[in-house]
């Protein structure tokens, strides 16, 4: 899975400055951070709706859209996926309650 996301991250970076008439990614980047964040939010809500509808196929499709748009948002901020994966690895084996408490200090 991480390899798929890494390849997708590379494709997003390659298309970032492309022709907006030929690339959805370039078109979205051209609209700026606010629009990218808004689109990620929309996809996140659609993922929640699919989860509540208990439609597994729709949930998988919407989750894929949310991940795709999250990668675009990360790229817009120049935050590598590797940084997110490192943070997840840091949290591995830690209680969610302990991790959350560590962020408050």
C-alpha positions in Angstrom: 0.0 0.0 0.0 2.7 2.5 0.9 4.3 1.9 -2.5 1.1 2.8 -4.2 0.8 6.0 -2.2 4.5 6.8 -2.9 4.0 6.4 -6.6 0.9 8.5 -6.5 2.8 11.2 -4.5 5.4 11.2 -7.3 2.7 11.5 -10.0 1.1 14.4 -8.1 4.5 16.2 -7.9 5.1 15.5 -11.6 1.8 17.0 -12.6 1.8 19.9 -10.1 3.1 22.4 -12.7 1.5 20.8 -15.7 -1.1 22.1 -18.1 -4.4 22.7 -16.2 -6.4 21.8 -19.3 -4.9 18.4 -19.4 -4.3 17.6 -15.7 -6.8 17.7 -12.8 -3.9 17.9 -10.4 -2.5 20.9 -12.2 -5.9 22.5 -12.3 -6.4 22.0 -8.6 -3.0 23.4 -7.8 -3.8 26.4 -9.9 -6.7 27.2 -7.7 -4.6 27.3 -4.6 -4.4 25.9 -1.1 -7.8 27.0 0.0 -9.5 25.1 -2.8 -7.3 22.0 -2.3 -8.1 22.0 1.4 -11.8 22.5 0.6 -11.7 19.6 -1.9 -10.1 17.3 0.7 -12.8 18.3 3.2 -15.5 17.5 0.7 -14.0 14.1 0.0 -13.7 13.4 3.7 -17.4 14.2 4.2 -18.3 11.9 1.3 -16.2 9.2 3.0 -18.1 9.6 6.2 -21.5 9.5 4.3 -20.4 6.3 2.6 -19.4 4.8 5.9 -22.7 5.6 7.5 -24.6 4.2 4.5 -22.8 0.9 5.1 -21.9 0.6 1.5 -18.4 -1.0 1.5 -17.7 -0.4 -2.2 -18.7 3.3 -1.9 -16.6 3.6 1.2 -13.5 2.2 -0.5 -14.0 4.5 -3.5 -14.5 7.6 -1.3 -11.6 6.7 0.9 -9.4 6.5 -2.2 -10.6 9.9 -3.2 -9.9 11.3 0.3 -6.4 9.8 0.3 -5.7 11.2 -3.2 -6.8 14.7 -2.2 -4.8 14.5 1.1 -1.7 13.7 -0.9 -2.4 16.8 -3.1 -2.8 18.9 0.1 0.4 17.6 1.5 2.2 18.3 -1.8 0.9 21.8 -1.8 2.5 22.4 1.6 5.6 20.5 0.6 5.1 17.9 3.4 6.4 14.6 2.2 4.3 11.4 2.7 7.4 10.0 4.3 6.9 12.5 7.2 3.4 11.3 7.7 4.5 7.7 7.7 7.3 8.5 10.1 4.8 10.0 12.5 2.6 6.9 12.2 5.6 4.7 12.9 6.4 6.9 16.0 2.9 6.3 17.3 3.0 2.5 16.6 2.6 0.5 19.8 1.5 3.5 21.7 -2.0 3.7 23.3 -4.1 6.3 21.4 -4.9 7.8 24.8 -1.2 8.1 25.7 -0.4 9.6 22.2 -3.1 12.2 22.5 -2.0 13.1 26.0 1.6 13.6 24.8 0.4 16.2 22.3 -1.2 18.3 25.0 2.1 19.0 26.8 
